[in-house]
Amino acid sequence: QVQLVESGGGLVQPGDSLSLSCSASVTLAGAAIVGWDRQIPGKGREMVAHITGSGLITYSDSASGRFTISSDNAKKTIDLHMTGLTPEDTAVYYCYLLIEGRYYWGQGTQVTVSS
């Protein structure tokens, strides 16, 4: 069974940096996509960043230039390093992967950006 567990969320101030990590119960080598979504209060879920199995990285417009996604097949982790955080980045962040034609998500980790 595929399980994903996020960690690293918390309360930070505008301009701060924060790193999220996602630990997977399966190897990432077979995943077609690994990535991060977020759920902003009052809005739908949106893609933040993802990495395809071929190594192509895509960022949302809001994440581009500020966030960095990485994955480590040996450690089975998907990380998201965020810089220049603003209150608009406040959301529950979910890691996910697509493997064998099915999506799996973690339970989410709350990131709150407030002064």
OpenMM code with the backbone's topology and positions (N, CA, C; nanometers):
from openmm import Vec3, app, unit

residues = "GLN VAL GLN LEU VAL GLU SER GLY GLY GLY LEU VAL GLN PRO GLY ASP SER LEU SER LEU SER CYS SER ALA SER VAL THR LEU ALA GLY ALA ALA ILE VAL GLY TRP ASP ARG GLN ILE PRO GLY LYS GLY ARG GLU MET VAL ALA HIS ILE THR GLY SER GLY LEU ILE THR TYR SER ASP SER ALA SER GLY ARG PHE THR ILE SER SER ASP ASN ALA LYS LYS THR ILE ASP LEU HIS MET THR GLY LEU THR PRO GLU ASP THR ALA VAL TYR TYR CYS TYR LEU LEU ILE GLU GLY ARG TYR TYR TRP GLY GLN GLY THR GLN VAL THR VAL SER SER".split()
positions = [
    Vec3(0.0842, -0.1184, 0.0000),
    Vec3(0.0000, 0.0000, 0.0000),
    Vec3(0.0882, 0.1241, 0.0000),
    Vec3(0.0489, 0.2193, -0.0826),
    Vec3(0.1267, 0.3420, -0.0931),
    Vec3(0.0832, 0.4402, 0.0149),
    Vec3(0.1786, 0.4878, 0.0921),
    Vec3(0.1505, 0.5891, 0.1937),
    Vec3(0.2500, 0.7039, 0.1791),
    Vec3(0.1975, 0.8236, 0.1952),
    Vec3(0.2780, 0.9445, 0.1893),
    Vec3(0.2551, 1.0234, 0.3167),
    Vec3(0.3631, 1.0685, 0.3792),
    Vec3(0.3524, 1.1439, 0.5034),
    Vec3(0.4322, 1.2726, 0.4899),
    Vec3(0.3611, 1.3853, 0.4992),
    Vec3(0.4262, 1.5152, 0.4898),
    Vec3(0.4717, 1.5636, 0.6270),
    Vec3(0.5737, 1.6472, 0.6262),
    Vec3(0.6202, 1.7104, 0.7485),
    Vec3(0.6833, 1.8452, 0.7132),
    Vec3(0.6979, 1.9288, 0.8151),
    Vec3(0.7684, 2.0547, 0.7944),
    Vec3(0.6824, 2.1785, 0.7917),
    Vec3(0.5512, 2.1618, 0.7965),
    Vec3(0.4651, 2.2784, 0.7959),
    Vec3(0.4740, 2.3562, 0.9261),
    Vec3(0.4145, 2.4748, 0.9269),
    Vec3(0.4150, 2.5538, 1.0478),
    Vec3(0.3775, 2.6977, 1.0222),
    Vec3(0.3988, 2.7799, 1.1227),
    Vec3(0.3687, 2.9223, 1.1142),
    Vec3(0.4984, 2.9991, 1.0912),
    Vec3(0.4996, 3.0780, 0.9861),
    Vec3(0.6174, 3.1586, 0.9542),
    Vec3(0.5731, 3.3002, 0.9224),
    Vec3(0.6690, 3.3903, 0.9190),
    Vec3(0.6405, 3.5296, 0.8888),
    Vec3(0.6631, 3.5572, 0.7402),
    Vec3(0.5984, 3.6595, 0.6880),
    Vec3(0.6217, 3.6966, 0.5476),
    Vec3(0.7702, 3.7172, 0.5195),
    Vec3(0.8144, 3.6620, 0.4076),
    Vec3(0.9538, 3.6713, 0.3703),
    Vec3(1.0386, 3.5539, 0.4153),
    Vec3(0.9849, 3.4748, 0.5061),
    Vec3(1.0593, 3.3596, 0.5572),
    Vec3(1.0667, 3.2473, 0.4541),
    Vec3(1.1520, 3.1517, 0.4841),
    Vec3(1.1647, 3.0297, 0.4047),
    Vec3(1.1183, 2.9117, 0.4883),
    Vec3(1.0756, 2.8079, 0.4201),
    Vec3(1.0286, 2.6879, 0.4878),
    Vec3(1.0469, 2.5703, 0.3940),
    Vec3(1.0865, 2.4577, 0.4513),
    Vec3(1.1018, 2.3374, 0.3709),
    Vec3(1.0033, 2.2310, 0.4158),
    Vec3(0.9359, 2.1721, 0.3199),
    Vec3(0.8446, 2.0612, 0.3444),
    Vec3(0.9093, 1.9335, 0.2927),
    Vec3(0.8784, 1.8250, 0.3593),
    Vec3(0.9294, 1.6958, 0.3156),
    Vec3(0.8163, 1.5949, 0.3139),
    Vec3(0.8231, 1.5026, 0.2213),
    Vec3(0.7225, 1.3980, 0.2082),
    Vec3(0.7949, 1.2645, 0.2019),
    Vec3(0.7594, 1.1762, 0.2917),
    Vec3(0.8209, 1.0444, 0.2963),
    Vec3(0.7247, 0.9427, 0.2374),
    Vec3(0.7723, 0.8677, 0.1403),
    Vec3(0.6882, 0.7682, 0.0723),
    Vec3(0.7207, 0.6282, 0.1212),
    Vec3(0.6205, 0.5416, 0.1155),
    Vec3(0.6387, 0.4032, 0.1593),
    Vec3(0.6868, 0.3140, 0.0458),
    Vec3(0.6953, 0.3721, -0.0749),
    Vec3(0.7391, 0.2957, -0.1904),
    Vec3(0.8510, 0.3704, -0.2614),
    Vec3(0.9235, 0.2980, -0.3420),
    Vec3(1.0274, 0.3641, -0.4191),
    Vec3(0.9650, 0.4616, -0.5180),
    Vec3(1.0326, 0.5719, -0.5397),
    Vec3(0.9818, 0.6727, -0.6322),
    Vec3(1.0253, 0.6448, -0.7752),
    Vec3(1.1112, 0.5482, -0.7927),
    Vec3(1.1672, 0.5235, -0.9249),
    Vec3(1.0603, 0.4846, -1.0267),
    Vec3(0.9533, 0.4221, -0.9792),
    Vec3(0.8485, 0.3799, -1.0700),
    Vec3(0.7358, 0.4793, -1.0878),
    Vec3(0.7481, 0.5947, -1.0224),
    Vec3(0.6405, 0.6936, -1.0292),
    Vec3(0.6487, 0.7732, -1.1586),
    Vec3(0.5330, 0.7947, -1.2211),
    Vec3(0.5280, 0.8758, -1.3418),
    Vec3(0.5410, 1.0241, -1.3075),
    Vec3(0.4860, 1.0611, -1.1930),
    Vec3(0.4919, 1.1993, -1.1451),
    Vec3(0.4993, 1.1986, -0.9933),
    Vec3(0.5797, 1.2880, -0.9379),
    Vec3(0.5764, 1.3165, -0.7945),
    Vec3(0.5639, 1.4673, -0.7824),
    Vec3(0.4920, 1.5127, -0.6805),
    Vec3(0.4748, 1.6574, -0.6724),
    Vec3(0.4051, 1.7041, -0.5474),
    Vec3(0.3746, 1.8338, -0.5484),
    Vec3(0.3055, 1.9001, -0.4379),
    Vec3(0.1895, 1.9820, -0.4930),
    Vec3(0.0745, 1.9696, -0.4235),
    Vec3(-0.0423, 2.0547, -0.4459),
    Vec3(-0.0636, 2.1361, -0.3201),
    Vec3(-0.1537, 2.2324, -0.3274),
    Vec3(-0.1941, 2.3019, -0.2055),
    Vec3(-0.3412, 2.3401, -0.2122),
    Vec3(-0.4013, 2.3489, -0.0965),
    Vec3(-0.5415, 2.3876, -0.0831),
    Vec3(-0.5452, 2.5187, -0.0073),
    Vec3(-0.5753, 2.6251, -0.0787),
    Vec3(-0.5864, 2.7565, -0.0162),
    Vec3(-0.7277, 2.7739, 0.0366),
    Vec3(-0.7432, 2.8292, 0.1569),
    Vec3(-0.8776, 2.8472, 0.2138),
    Vec3(-0.9714, 2.9195, 0.1189),
    Vec3(-1.0871, 2.8595, 0.0931),
    Vec3(-1.1864, 2.9217, 0.0067),
    Vec3(-1.1605, 2.9033, -0.1410),
    Vec3(-1.0556, 2.8326, -0.1769),
    Vec3(-1.0219, 2.8104, -0.3165),
    Vec3(-1.0019, 2.6611, -0.3429),
    Vec3(-0.9968, 2.6270, -0.4690),
    Vec3(-0.9733, 2.4886, -0.5069),
    Vec3(-0.8287, 2.4504, -0.4906),
    Vec3(-0.8034, 2.3208, -0.5030),
    Vec3(-0.6660, 2.2749, -0.4924),
    Vec3(-0.5902, 2.3135, -0.6183),
    Vec3(-0.4663, 2.3553, -0.5998),
    Vec3(-0.3850, 2.3949, -0.7140),
    Vec3(-0.2493, 2.3284, -0.7119),
    Vec3(-0.1977, 2.3038, -0.8288),
    Vec3(-0.0659, 2.2435, -0.8419),
    Vec3(0.0393, 2.3442, -0.7998),
    Vec3(0.1389, 2.2988, -0.7270),
    Vec3(0.2506, 2.3843, -0.6891),
    Vec3(0.3730, 2.3510, -0.7734),
    Vec3(0.4097, 2.2238, -0.7749),
    Vec3(0.5262, 2.1809, -0.8516),
    Vec3(0.5227, 2.0300, -0.8663),
    Vec3(0.5786, 1.9808, -0.9755),
    Vec3(0.5902, 1.8368, -0.9887),
    Vec3(0.7106, 1.8000, -1.0741),
    Vec3(0.7504, 1.6747, -1.0610),
    Vec3(0.8621, 1.6188, -1.1371),
    Vec3(0.8107, 1.4942, -1.2081),
    Vec3(0.8327, 1.4858, -1.3374),
    Vec3(0.7916, 1.3673, -1.4105),
    Vec3(0.8981, 1.2586, -1.3973),
    Vec3(0.8631, 1.1384, -1.4375),
    Vec3(0.9574, 1.0280, -1.4331),
    Vec3(1.0816, 1.0506, -1.5178),
    Vec3(1.0695, 1.1371, -1.6174),
    Vec3(1.1841, 1.1679, -1.7027),
    Vec3(1.2669, 1.2838, -1.6478),
    Vec3(1.2228, 1.3389, -1.5341),
    Vec3(1.2987, 1.4452, -1.4699),
    Vec3(1.2554, 1.5854, -1.5049),
    Vec3(1.1470, 1.5999, -1.5805),
    Vec3(1.0987, 1.7330, -1.6153),
    Vec3(1.0306, 1.7950, -1.4947),
    Vec3(1.0686, 1.9161, -1.4601),
    Vec3(1.0123, 1.9866, -1.3451),
    Vec3(0.9231, 2.1005, -1.3930),
    Vec3(0.8059, 2.1092, -1.3338),
    Vec3(0.7109, 2.2153, -1.3666),
    Vec3(0.6675, 2.2848, -1.2385),
    Vec3(0.6638, 2.4165, -1.2437),
    Vec3(0.6160, 2.4970, -1.1307),
    Vec3(0.4937, 2.5776, -1.1730),
    Vec3(0.4072, 2.6041, -1.0754),
    Vec3(0.2991, 2.6980, -1.1012),
    Vec3(0.3602, 2.8374, -1.1140),
    Vec3(0.2837, 2.9300, -1.1687),
    Vec3(0.3329, 3.0664, -1.1822),
    Vec3(0.3690, 3.1261, -1.0461),
    Vec3(0.2873, 3.0959, -0.9460),
    Vec3(0.3118, 3.1537, -0.8136),
    Vec3(0.4350, 3.0935, -0.7468),
    Vec3(0.4681, 2.9705, -0.7825),
    Vec3(0.5814, 2.9027, -0.7202),
    Vec3(0.7125, 2.9278, -0.7947),
    Vec3(0.7027, 2.9563, -0.9212),
    Vec3(0.8220, 2.9725, -1.0038),
    Vec3(0.9133, 3.0825, -0.9496),
    Vec3(1.0387, 3.0501, -0.9348),
    Vec3(1.1358, 3.1470, -0.8853),
    Vec3(1.1473, 3.1546, -0.7344),
    Vec3(1.0515, 3.0959, -0.6647),
    Vec3(1.0544, 3.1011, -0.5170),
    Vec3(1.0634, 2.9632, -0.4538),
    Vec3(1.0033, 2.8636, -0.5184),
    Vec3(0.9994, 2.7293, -0.4628),
    Vec3(1.0896, 2.6378, -0.5439),
    Vec3(1.1428, 2.5358, -0.4753),
    Vec3(1.2245, 2.4357, -0.5425),
    Vec3(1.1794, 2.2971, -0.4990),
    Vec3(1.1466, 2.2144, -0.5955),
    Vec3(1.1063, 2.0775, -0.5664),
    Vec3(1.2219, 1.9846, -0.5974),
    Vec3(1.2339, 1.8804, -0.5175),
    Vec3(1.3368, 1.7806, -0.5419),
    Vec3(1.2864, 1.6468, -0.4916),
    Vec3(1.3431, 1.5418, -0.5430),
    Vec3(1.3060, 1.4085, -0.4962),
    Vec3(1.4317, 1.3236, -0.4850),
    Vec3(1.4271, 1.2303, -0.3964),
    Vec3(1.5406, 1.1408, -0.3715),
    Vec3(1.4885, 0.9983, -0.3720),
    Vec3(1.5197, 0.9253, -0.4767),
    Vec3(1.4689, 0.7888, -0.4883),
    Vec3(1.5217, 0.6995, -0.3767),
    Vec3(1.6469, 0.7158, -0.3387),
    Vec3(1.7058, 0.6316, -0.2349),
    Vec3(1.6397, 0.6555, -0.0996),
    Vec3(1.6127, 0.7817, -0.0692),
    Vec3(1.5489, 0.8157, 0.0587),
    Vec3(1.3972, 0.8079, 0.0504),
    Vec3(1.3433, 0.7978, -0.0717),
    Vec3(1.1989, 0.7938, -0.0940),
    Vec3(1.1323, 0.9200, -0.0404),
    Vec3(1.1914, 1.0334, -0.0709),
    Vec3(1.1377, 1.1595, -0.0234),
    Vec3(1.1146, 1.2562, -0.1389),
    Vec3(1.0153, 1.3415, -0.1188),
    Vec3(0.9845, 1.4498, -0.2123),
    Vec3(0.9859, 1.5773, -0.1297),
    Vec3(1.0752, 1.6671, -0.1603),
    Vec3(1.0916, 1.7868, -0.0803),
    Vec3(1.0473, 1.9111, -0.1569),
    Vec3(1.0037, 2.0101, -0.0804),
    Vec3(0.9655, 2.1388, -0.1382),
    Vec3(1.0269, 2.2475, -0.0519),
    Vec3(1.1205, 2.3207, -0.1098),
    Vec3(1.1835, 2.4302, -0.0381),
    Vec3(1.1201, 2.5604, -0.0860),
    Vec3(1.0660, 2.6361, 0.0077),
    Vec3(0.9923, 2.7570, -0.0261),
    Vec3(1.0623, 2.8794, 0.0320),
    Vec3(1.0785, 2.9804, -0.0494),
    Vec3(1.1395, 3.1053, -0.0047),
    Vec3(1.0467, 3.2226, -0.0355),
    Vec3(1.0732, 3.3353, 0.0266),
    Vec3(0.9927, 3.4538, 0.0005),
    Vec3(0.8446, 3.4324, 0.0230),
    Vec3(0.8110, 3.3630, 0.1293),
    Vec3(0.6715, 3.3290, 0.1543),
    Vec3(0.5878, 3.4540, 0.1818),
    Vec3(0.4653, 3.4516, 0.1334),
    Vec3(0.3699, 3.5600, 0.1543),
    Vec3(0.2429, 3.5022, 0.2155),
    Vec3(0.1565, 3.5860, 0.2702),
    Vec3(0.0305, 3.5352, 0.3257),
    Vec3(-0.0511, 3.4573, 0.2223),
    Vec3(-0.0340, 3.4883, 0.0952),
    Vec3(-0.1063, 3.4163, -0.0102),
    Vec3(-0.0601, 3.2719, -0.0259),
    Vec3(0.0505, 3.2373, 0.0374),
    Vec3(0.0981, 3.0995, 0.0336),
    Vec3(0.0381, 3.0159, 0.1465),
    Vec3(-0.0407, 3.0781, 0.2313),
    Vec3(-0.1064, 3.0047, 0.3381),
    Vec3(-0.1989, 2.8996, 0.2794),
    Vec3(-0.1770, 2.7753, 0.3178),
    Vec3(-0.2539, 2.6650, 0.2589),
    Vec3(-0.2168, 2.5351, 0.3281),
    Vec3(-0.2948, 2.4336, 0.2994),
    Vec3(-0.2541, 2.2975, 0.3341),
    Vec3(-0.1822, 2.2407, 0.2125),
    Vec3(-0.0627, 2.1933, 0.2331),
    Vec3(0.0202, 2.1417, 0.1253),
    Vec3(0.0177, 1.9889, 0.1275),
    Vec3(-0.0058, 1.9324, 0.0112),
    Vec3(-0.0164, 1.7874, -0.0042),
    Vec3(0.0899, 1.7386, -0.1031),
    Vec3(0.1596, 1.6345, -0.0667),
    Vec3(0.2444, 1.5701, -0.1663),
    Vec3(0.1646, 1.4587, -0.2324),
    Vec3(0.2054, 1.4234, -0.3513),
    Vec3(0.1349, 1.3182, -0.4236),
    Vec3(0.2297, 1.2484, -0.5190),
    Vec3(0.1861, 1.1336, -0.5638),
    Vec3(0.2578, 1.0666, -0.6701),
    Vec3(0.1600, 0.9886, -0.7574),
    Vec3(0.1985, 0.9709, -0.8791),
    Vec3(0.1226, 0.8923, -0.9756),
    Vec3(0.2068, 0.7688, -1.0061),
    Vec3(0.1530, 0.6546, -0.9716),
    Vec3(0.2273, 0.5311, -0.9934),
    Vec3(0.1297, 0.4223, -1.0362),
    Vec3(0.1674, 0.3510, -1.1386),
    Vec3(0.0844, 0.2436, -1.1932),
    Vec3(-0.0574, 0.2934, -1.2211),
    Vec3(-0.0657, 0.4134, -1.2761),
    Vec3(-0.1924, 0.4672, -1.3206),
    Vec3(-0.2846, 0.5196, -1.2120),
    Vec3(-0.2346, 0.5303, -1.0895),
    Vec3(-0.3181, 0.5761, -0.9786),
    Vec3(-0.2456, 0.6855, -0.9006),
    Vec3(-0.3265, 0.7863, -0.8574),
    Vec3(-0.2730, 0.8938, -0.7755),
    Vec3(-0.2868, 0.8605, -0.6274),
    Vec3(-0.1852, 0.9014, -0.5522),
    Vec3(-0.1881, 0.8886, -0.4069),
    Vec3(-0.1468, 1.0226, -0.3476),
    Vec3(-0.2164, 1.0628, -0.2398),
    Vec3(-0.1864, 1.1882, -0.1703),
    Vec3(-0.1569, 1.1617, -0.0239),
    Vec3(-0.0765, 1.2518, 0.0346),
    Vec3(-0.0570, 1.2473, 0.1774),
    Vec3(-0.1725, 1.3153, 0.2483),
    Vec3(-0.1629, 1.3247, 0.3808),
    Vec3(-0.2714, 1.3822, 0.4597),
    Vec3(-0.2645, 1.5346, 0.4650),
    Vec3(-0.1542, 1.5906, 0.4201),
    Vec3(-0.1394, 1.7352, 0.4152),
    Vec3(-0.0685, 1.7920, 0.5364),
    Vec3(-0.0032, 1.9053, 0.5149),
    Vec3(0.0616, 1.9769, 0.6239),
    Vec3(0.0304, 2.1258, 0.6089),
    Vec3(-0.0069, 2.1884, 0.7204),
    Vec3(-0.0512, 2.3274, 0.7169),
    Vec3(0.0681, 2.4220, 0.7149),
    Vec3(0.0644, 2.5165, 0.6231),
    Vec3(0.1614, 2.6258, 0.6198),
    Vec3(0.0843, 2.7553, 0.6362),
    Vec3(0.1196, 2.8309, 0.7379),
    Vec3(0.0546, 2.9595, 0.7639),
    Vec3(0.1600, 3.0691, 0.7618),
    Vec3(0.1364, 3.1676, 0.6784),
    Vec3(0.2290, 3.2800, 0.6675),
    Vec3(0.1578, 3.4037, 0.7200),
    Vec3(0.2041, 3.4521, 0.8328),
    Vec3(0.1367, 3.5647, 0.8973),
    Vec3(0.2346, 3.6405, 0.9848),
    Vec3(0.2147, 3.7711, 0.9915),
    Vec3(0.2971, 3.8522, 1.0801),
    Vec3(0.2285, 3.8685, 1.2152),
] * unit.nanometer
topology = app.Topology()
chain = topology.addChain("A")
for resn in residues:
    res = topology.addResidue(resn, chain)
    for name in ("N", "CA", "C"):
        topology.addAtom(name, app.Element.getBySymbol(name[0]), res)
